[in-house]
Amino acid sequence: MLAKIWRKLLLFILIVACLFNVITKFVKKSSLNDELLSSAKYIQSLQQK
């Protein structure tokens, strides 16, 4: 009986941790447009030197 409760509790904690990880990756991910613009500016600065 106690083992089932622990298993459910740990499974719940695991699911919450995975969701938290996914959400933080989506929030902190910069957009593709920003990545392309910064790459273009870097290449342009290299060509000017």
KOLGU-4560 file (N, C-alpha, C; in nm, 3 decimals, padded with zeros to 5 digits):
<recs>
<n_xx: 00.083 n_yy: -00.119 n_zz: 00.000 ca_xx: 00.000 ca_yy: 00.000 ca_zz: 00.000 c_xx: 00.088 c_yy: 00.126 c_zz: 00.000 mol: A seq: 1 type: MET>
<n_xx: 00.187 n_yy: 00.128 n_zz: 00.086 ca_xx: 00.275 ca_yy: 00.244 ca_zz: 00.094 c_xx: 00.358 c_yy: 00.259 c_zz: -00.033 mol: A seq: 2 type: LEU>
<n_xx: 00.397 n_yy: 00.145 n_zz: -00.093 ca_xx: 00.477 ca_yy: 00.150 ca_zz: -00.215 c_xx: 00.398 c_yy: 00.211 c_zz: -00.330 mol: A seq: 3 type: ALA>
<n_xx: 00.268 n_yy: 00.184 n_zz: -00.338 ca_xx: 00.186 ca_yy: 00.241 ca_zz: -00.445 c_xx: 00.175 c_yy: 00.392 c_zz: -00.430 mol: A seq: 4 type: LYS>
<n_xx: 00.162 n_yy: 00.437 n_zz: -00.306 ca_xx: 00.152 ca_yy: 00.581 ca_zz: -00.283 c_xx: 00.282 c_yy: 00.650 c_zz: -00.323 mol: A seq: 5 type: ILE>
<n_xx: 00.396 n_yy: 00.591 n_zz: -00.286 ca_xx: 00.525 ca_yy: 00.649 ca_zz: -00.322 c_xx: 00.545 c_yy: 00.650 c_zz: -00.473 mol: A seq: 6 type: TRP>
<n_xx: 00.502 n_yy: 00.542 n_zz: -00.539 ca_xx: 00.518 ca_yy: 00.536 ca_zz: -00.683 c_xx: 00.436 c_yy: 00.645 c_zz: -00.751 mol: A seq: 7 type: ARG>
<n_xx: 00.313 n_yy: 00.663 n_zz: -00.706 ca_xx: 00.229 ca_yy: 00.768 ca_zz: -00.765 c_xx: 00.286 c_yy: 00.906 c_zz: -00.737 mol: A seq: 8 type: LYS>
<n_xx: 00.337 n_yy: 00.926 n_zz: -00.617 ca_xx: 00.394 ca_yy: 01.055 ca_zz: -00.582 c_xx: 00.518 c_yy: 01.085 c_zz: -00.666 mol: A seq: 9 type: LEU>
<n_xx: 00.606 n_yy: 00.988 n_zz: -00.679 ca_xx: 00.727 ca_yy: 01.009 ca_zz: -00.759 c_xx: 00.696 c_yy: 01.026 c_zz: -00.907 mol: A seq: 10 type: LEU>
<n_xx: 00.595 n_yy: 00.956 n_zz: -00.956 ca_xx: 00.554 ca_yy: 00.972 ca_zz: -01.095 c_xx: 00.499 c_yy: 01.113 c_zz: -01.118 mol: A seq: 11 type: LEU>
<n_xx: 00.422 n_yy: 01.162 n_zz: -01.023 ca_xx: 00.368 ca_yy: 01.298 ca_zz: -01.033 c_xx: 00.482 c_yy: 01.401 c_zz: -01.032 mol: A seq: 12 type: PHE>
<n_xx: 00.580 n_yy: 01.382 n_zz: -00.945 ca_xx: 00.695 ca_yy: 01.474 ca_zz: -00.939 c_xx: 00.773 c_yy: 01.469 c_zz: -01.070 mol: A seq: 13 type: ILE>
<n_xx: 00.790 n_yy: 01.351 n_zz: -01.126 ca_xx: 00.861 ca_yy: 01.337 ca_zz: -01.253 c_xx: 00.789 c_yy: 01.410 c_zz: -01.366 mol: A seq: 14 type: LEU>
<n_xx: 00.657 n_yy: 01.397 n_zz: -01.371 ca_xx: 00.579 ca_yy: 01.464 ca_zz: -01.475 c_xx: 00.589 c_yy: 01.615 c_zz: -01.460 mol: A seq: 15 type: ILE>
<n_xx: 00.579 n_yy: 01.663 n_zz: -01.338 ca_xx: 00.589 ca_yy: 01.808 ca_zz: -01.314 c_xx: 00.727 c_yy: 01.859 c_zz: -01.353 mol: A seq: 16 type: VAL>
<n_xx: 00.831 n_yy: 01.784 n_zz: -01.321 ca_xx: 00.967 ca_yy: 01.827 ca_zz: -01.356 c_xx: 00.986 c_yy: 01.831 c_zz: -01.508 mol: A seq: 17 type: ALA>
<n_xx: 00.932 n_yy: 01.733 n_zz: -01.578 ca_xx: 00.943 ca_yy: 01.732 ca_zz: -01.725 c_xx: 00.868 c_yy: 01.850 c_zz: -01.786 mol: A seq: 18 type: CYS>
<n_xx: 00.749 n_yy: 01.877 n_zz: -01.737 ca_xx: 00.672 ca_yy: 01.991 ca_zz: -01.789 c_xx: 00.745 c_yy: 02.122 c_zz: -01.760 mol: A seq: 19 type: LEU>
<n_xx: 00.802 n_yy: 02.135 n_zz: -01.642 ca_xx: 00.876 ca_yy: 02.256 ca_zz: -01.608 c_xx: 00.996 c_yy: 02.273 c_zz: -01.700 mol: A seq: 20 type: PHE>
<n_xx: 01.064 n_yy: 02.165 n_zz: -01.731 ca_xx: 01.181 ca_yy: 02.169 ca_zz: -01.819 c_xx: 01.140 c_yy: 02.213 c_zz: -01.960 mol: A seq: 21 type: ASN>
<n_xx: 01.033 n_yy: 02.157 n_zz: -02.011 ca_xx: 00.987 ca_yy: 02.192 ca_zz: -02.146 c_xx: 00.943 c_yy: 02.338 c_zz: -02.152 mol: A seq: 22 type: VAL>
<n_xx: 00.870 n_yy: 02.381 n_zz: -02.051 ca_xx: 00.820 ca_yy: 02.519 ca_zz: -02.052 c_xx: 00.935 c_yy: 02.619 c_zz: -02.044 mol: A seq: 23 type: ILE>
<n_xx: 01.035 n_yy: 02.592 n_zz: -01.962 ca_xx: 01.148 ca_yy: 02.684 ca_zz: -01.953 c_xx: 01.227 c_yy: 02.689 c_zz: -02.083 mol: A seq: 24 type: THR>
<n_xx: 01.235 n_yy: 02.577 n_zz: -02.154 ca_xx: 01.306 ca_yy: 02.578 ca_zz: -02.283 c_xx: 01.230 c_yy: 02.661 c_zz: -02.384 mol: A seq: 25 type: LYS>
<n_xx: 01.096 n_yy: 02.654 n_zz: -02.384 ca_xx: 01.018 ca_yy: 02.735 ca_zz: -02.478 c_xx: 01.027 c_yy: 02.882 c_zz: -02.443 mol: A seq: 26 type: PHE>
<n_xx: 01.029 n_yy: 02.916 n_zz: -02.317 ca_xx: 01.030 ca_yy: 03.056 ca_zz: -02.276 c_xx: 01.165 c_yy: 03.120 c_zz: -02.307 mol: A seq: 27 type: VAL>
<n_xx: 01.274 n_yy: 03.047 n_zz: -02.281 ca_xx: 01.407 ca_yy: 03.104 ca_zz: -02.299 c_xx: 01.458 c_yy: 03.093 c_zz: -02.442 mol: A seq: 28 type: LYS>
<n_xx: 01.388 n_yy: 03.021 n_zz: -02.528 ca_xx: 01.435 ca_yy: 03.002 ca_zz: -02.665 c_xx: 01.417 c_yy: 03.131 c_zz: -02.744 mol: A seq: 29 type: LYS>
<n_xx: 01.522 n_yy: 03.176 n_zz: -02.805 ca_xx: 01.512 ca_yy: 03.295 ca_zz: -02.888 c_xx: 01.455 c_yy: 03.257 c_zz: -03.025 mol: A seq: 30 type: SER>
<n_xx: 01.393 n_yy: 03.351 n_zz: -03.087 ca_xx: 01.327 ca_yy: 03.321 ca_zz: -03.214 c_xx: 01.429 c_yy: 03.301 c_zz: -03.326 mol: A seq: 31 type: SER>
<n_xx: 01.387 n_yy: 03.232 n_zz: -03.429 ca_xx: 01.474 ca_yy: 03.205 ca_zz: -03.543 c_xx: 01.513 c_yy: 03.335 c_zz: -03.612 mol: A seq: 32 type: LEU>
<n_xx: 01.422 n_yy: 03.429 n_zz: -03.617 ca_xx: 01.451 ca_yy: 03.556 ca_zz: -03.681 c_xx: 01.565 c_yy: 03.628 c_zz: -03.609 mol: A seq: 33 type: ASN>
<n_xx: 01.563 n_yy: 03.627 n_zz: -03.477 ca_xx: 01.671 ca_yy: 03.690 ca_zz: -03.401 c_xx: 01.804 c_yy: 03.620 c_zz: -03.426 mol: A seq: 34 type: ASP>
<n_xx: 01.802 n_yy: 03.489 n_zz: -03.434 ca_xx: 01.925 ca_yy: 03.413 ca_zz: -03.461 c_xx: 01.981 c_yy: 03.448 c_zz: -03.599 mol: A seq: 35 type: GLU>
<n_xx: 01.896 n_yy: 03.455 n_zz: -03.697 ca_xx: 01.941 ca_yy: 03.486 ca_zz: -03.833 c_xx: 01.996 c_yy: 03.628 c_zz: -03.842 mol: A seq: 36 type: LEU>
<n_xx: 01.930 n_yy: 03.722 n_zz: -03.776 ca_xx: 01.977 ca_yy: 03.860 ca_zz: -03.779 c_xx: 02.113 c_yy: 03.874 c_zz: -03.712 mol: A seq: 37 type: LEU>
<n_xx: 02.131 n_yy: 03.808 n_zz: -03.599 ca_xx: 02.261 ca_yy: 03.819 ca_zz: -03.532 c_xx: 02.370 c_yy: 03.751 c_zz: -03.614 mol: A seq: 38 type: SER>
<n_xx: 02.338 n_yy: 03.641 n_zz: -03.681 ca_xx: 02.438 ca_yy: 03.576 ca_zz: -03.766 c_xx: 02.474 c_yy: 03.665 c_zz: -03.885 mol: A seq: 39 type: SER>
<n_xx: 02.375 n_yy: 03.728 n_zz: -03.944 ca_xx: 02.400 ca_yy: 03.816 ca_zz: -04.058 c_xx: 02.485 c_yy: 03.935 c_zz: -04.017 mol: A seq: 40 type: ALA>
<n_xx: 02.458 n_yy: 03.992 n_zz: -03.901 ca_xx: 02.539 ca_yy: 04.105 ca_zz: -03.854 c_xx: 02.682 c_yy: 04.063 c_zz: -03.827 mol: A seq: 41 type: LYS>
<n_xx: 02.700 n_yy: 03.945 n_zz: -03.771 ca_xx: 02.835 ca_yy: 03.895 ca_zz: -03.744 c_xx: 02.913 c_yy: 03.874 c_zz: -03.873 mol: A seq: 42 type: TYR>
<n_xx: 02.850 n_yy: 03.813 n_zz: -03.972 ca_xx: 02.918 ca_yy: 03.788 ca_zz: -04.100 c_xx: 02.948 c_yy: 03.920 c_zz: -04.170 mol: A seq: 43 type: ILE>
<n_xx: 02.857 n_yy: 04.013 n_zz: -04.161 ca_xx: 02.878 ca_yy: 04.143 ca_zz: -04.223 c_xx: 02.995 c_yy: 04.217 c_zz: -04.157 mol: A seq: 44 type: GLN>
<n_xx: 03.006 n_yy: 04.206 n_zz: -04.026 ca_xx: 03.117 ca_yy: 04.272 ca_zz: -03.957 c_xx: 03.251 c_yy: 04.205 c_zz: -03.994 mol: A seq: 45 type: SER>
<n_xx: 03.250 n_yy: 04.074 n_zz: -04.017 ca_xx: 03.372 ca_yy: 04.007 ca_zz: -04.058 c_xx: 03.416 c_yy: 04.048 c_zz: -04.199 mol: A seq: 46 type: LEU>
<n_xx: 03.318 n_yy: 04.069 n_zz: -04.286 ca_xx: 03.350 ca_yy: 04.106 ca_zz: -04.423 c_xx: 03.401 c_yy: 04.250 c_zz: -04.431 mol: A seq: 47 type: GLN>
<n_xx: 03.357 n_yy: 04.335 n_zz: -04.341 ca_xx: 03.403 ca_yy: 04.473 ca_zz: -04.343 c_xx: 03.546 c_yy: 04.488 c_zz: -04.294 mol: A seq: 48 type: GLN>
<n_xx: 03.594 n_yy: 04.395 n_zz: -04.214 ca_xx: 03.730 ca_yy: 04.403 ca_zz: -04.159 c_xx: 03.834 c_yy: 04.363 c_zz: -04.256 mol: A seq: 49 type: LYS>
</recs>
